[in-house]
């Protein structure tokens, strides 16, 4: 019905939850409404820029100086995974 697989439920919960460990009705409907549709290139670009700004503010812009695009993406993913845990 919602087009999510059972193994995606934990990630879905974490995306919808505002941090209190519960999903309110408003969080549920607002979050699902934002997830509807296919991500456009501009959405992915916006996310990457936001993540880069976050990393720059946390550890400084020097992390990007010698990075290739693939290394930058891998580093970004590892930062997100660290923040999640």
Buried (B, 14 or more C-beta within 10 A) or exposed (E): EEEEEEEEEEEBEEBBBEEEEEBEEEBEEEBBEEBEEEEEEEEEEEEBEEBBEBBEEEEEEEBEEEBEEEEBEEBBEEBEEEEEE
